Every structure is written in C-alpha cells, then in structure tokens.
C-alpha cells in the first residue's frame, strides 16, 4: 500500500479526482487520466441498458474525444482487487504499455501501481 501523501502531487490529484467522481455519482468506480499536456479527464462507470463502460475506459474515451494524443498516468478507485485487462489495454492504446495505473481504495489509499501493458 502506498500512502497518498507519498505520491507525486500530480498522481495524488488524479486519485482524488477519481475518488470524487465515484462518490459524487454514486457509482462502483471512479477514474481519472492525465494526458501528456497535464490535462485531466475524470469519469465514473457507465451502466445503461445498452451501454456498459468501466470508469477507466470512459476516462480514456473522454481524453481521446478531447484530442489527447498520449497519457502520462491513470488512476482508478474501486473495490476490485485489480484492474480489468480491457481497462489496462485502453490505457496502453493511448499512453503506451509503460503508462502507470494507480489502483486505489475508496478512501484514496493506493493499493498498487501497475503498468498498462
């Protein structure tokens, strides 16, 4: 486990944004990604009858739709033990296999940091 206070300030920011999205929207997951220019994109999981997207895939889609060309980092706040392979693939598609993905608990504590690829 990584203390949130030990994180780089920019990484702490995306964890906080992901946590806020989860709480604000009352969804199982919140996520945030930071692009190569420092802009952030925040999302919660989407569960409609015809569309289901994880928070992380939604955040990546928002970044792409806004013109992001690459990602520096991603964070997901969830009760899940690990990020889904599809989520990591989406981050790798835009940021590359080495893009760090911070996996955090609802309280914002980072349980693990994994590479997207």
Phi and psi in degrees as a GROMACS rama.xvg file:
@    title "Ramachandran Plot"
@    xaxis  label "Phi"
@    yaxis  label "Psi"
@TYPE xy
-109.929  128.81  UNK-2
-65.0968  132.342  UNK-3
-59.0053  -33.0711  UNK-4
-68.8007  -20.1029  UNK-5
-84.5042  -9.34769  UNK-6
-73.2736  153.887  UNK-7
-55.7417  141.584  UNK-8
-55.2077  -36.9277  UNK-9
-69.9879  -35.3688  UNK-10
-70.6494  -39.8363  UNK-11
-60.3764  -37.6217  UNK-12
-61.1166  -45.7707  UNK-13
-71.5639  -29.9854  UNK-14
-65.4221  -44.1735  UNK-15
-62.7868  -42.3148  UNK-16
-64.067  -41.6382  UNK-17
-64.4481  -42.3613  UNK-18
-62.8279  -42.3863  UNK-19
-64.0957  -41.0174  UNK-20
-62.5042  -41.4236  UNK-21
-62.1152  -48.0228  UNK-22
-69.2534  -44.9466  UNK-23
-62.7272  -38.9386  UNK-24
-95.8742  -6.3041  UNK-25
60.9334  40.1195  UNK-26
-110.848  161.483  UNK-27
-66.6551  -25.0756  UNK-28
-136.353  147.227  UNK-29
-128.971  147.798  UNK-30
-146.48  156.934  UNK-31
-146.591  144.966  UNK-32
-127.797  151.866  UNK-33
-118.78  127.193  UNK-34
-86.4496  -179.914  UNK-35
-70.2739  -7.98234  UNK-36
-103.19  -0.513722  UNK-37
95.2352  -4.31712  UNK-38
-71.9231  147.305  UNK-39
-116.085  150.617  UNK-40
-132.108  129.271  UNK-41
-122.879  141.002  UNK-42
-154.32  159.558  UNK-43
-112.29  168.761  UNK-44
-66.0869  149.955  UNK-45
-114.707  124.708  UNK-46
-134.645  92.4738  UNK-47
-112.307  161.988  UNK-48
-55.355  -34.7521  UNK-49
-106.708  1.23459  UNK-50
-150.855  124.901  UNK-51
-130.364  120.328  UNK-52
-134.673  139.866  UNK-53
-69.8674  162.181  UNK-54
-61.7666  -40.372  UNK-55
-67.6129  -43.2984  UNK-56
-65.1137  -35.4424  UNK-57
-66.0275  -42.8816  UNK-58
-63.4338  -41.0442  UNK-59
-63.2965  -43.5704  UNK-60
-61.15  -40.3958  UNK-61
-63.3245  -39.9556  UNK-62
-63.0888  -46.2209  UNK-63
-61.9816  -45.0906  UNK-64
-63.9944  -23.5698  UNK-65
-93.3457  1.83745  UNK-66
97.113  9.48165  UNK-67
-62.678  141.12  UNK-68
-105.687  -17.0086  UNK-69
-161.249  162.389  UNK-70
-118.379  144.775  UNK-71
-94.4265  -37.4974  UNK-72
-163.737  162.685  UNK-73
-141.561  154.606  UNK-74
-140.016  142.605  UNK-75
-134.152  134.327  UNK-76
-110.396  120.011  UNK-77
-160.446  161.178  UNK-78
-84.5103  -9.41977  UNK-79
-65.2184  147.749  UNK-80
-71.9089  -27.974  UNK-81
-148.739  161.344  UNK-82
-77.4041  142.437  UNK-83
-67.079  147.99  UNK-84
-57.0361  -37.6122  UNK-85
-64.9476  -35.3754  UNK-86
-67.5353  -46.3967  UNK-87
-63.0685  -36.9204  UNK-88
-63.6721  -39.9293  UNK-89
-63.898  -42.2796  UNK-90
-64.2784  -43.6829  UNK-91
-64.0026  -36.5411  UNK-92
-57.3991  -38.7404  UNK-93
-97.0564  -35.8518  UNK-94
-103.919  -16.6482  UNK-95
99.5406  160.619  UNK-96
-61.8741  -26.6727  UNK-97
-87.9995  1.77279  UNK-98
-63.0926  125.02  UNK-99
-73.1324  138.965  UNK-100
-121.953  116.989  UNK-101
-88.6122  125.932  UNK-102
-104.935  117.949  UNK-103
-124.368  155.09  UNK-104
-83.6882  171.103  UNK-105
-58.6011  -27.531  UNK-106
-83.9172  0.33061  UNK-107
91.3829  -2.81225  UNK-108
-75.2963  133.032  UNK-109
-82.6459  118.252  UNK-110
-82.2909  -33.3809  UNK-111
-162.346  156.978  UNK-112
-125.152  124.966  UNK-113
-123.635  159.796  UNK-114
-85.5643  148.908  UNK-115
-67.3375  -26.674  UNK-116
